[in-house]
Amino acid sequence: MQYDKIEDSGTRKDYLKVLQNLKVFGDSPTLEVASGEISRAYMGLLQKDLRSLPDIRPNSVVLGTKEFLLKQEL
C-alpha cells in the first residue's frame, strides 16, 4: 500500500495529537504484518515514526489477539 503525506498541516497535527504510540500484545506473523503496516502508514501520512512502547499510554494504538488481550488488565 502507498500512504501519501497529509498535506494539510492542521490535519496532520490533529492526528499526531490522538495517535502517538503503538503497543502490540502477543507475537504472531499476523501481528507483525499489522504493526508494520500501521507503522508504514503513520510514517507515510504523518511523516513521523510511531513509537512502540512497553505499556499502554494515552493515545496508543493497541494490537493483539483476542485471547491475549482478554488475559491483560488493560
C-alpha positions, 0 to 999 in steps of 0.5 A, spaced: 500 500 500 502 507 498 500 512 504 501 519 501 503 525 506 497 529 509 498 535 506 494 539 510 498 541 516 492 542 521 490 535 519 496 532 520 497 535 527 490 533 529 492 526 528 499 526 531 495 529 537 490 522 538 495 517 535 502 517 538 504 510 540 503 503 538 503 497 543 502 490 540 500 484 545 502 477 543 507 475 537 504 472 531 506 473 523 499 476 523 501 481 528 507 483 525 504 484 518 499 489 522 504 493 526 508 494 520 503 496 516 500 501 521 507 503 522 508 504 514 502 508 514 503 513 520 510 514 517 507 515 510 501 520 512 504 523 518 511 523 516 513 521 523 515 514 526 510 511 531 513 509 537 512 502 540 512 502 547 512 497 553 505 499 556 499 502 554 499 510 554 494 515 552 493 515 545 496 508 543 494 504 538 493 497 541 494 490 537 493 483 539 489 477 539 483 476 542 485 471 547 491 475 549 488 481 550 482 478 554 488 475 559 491 483 560 488 488 565 488 493 560 
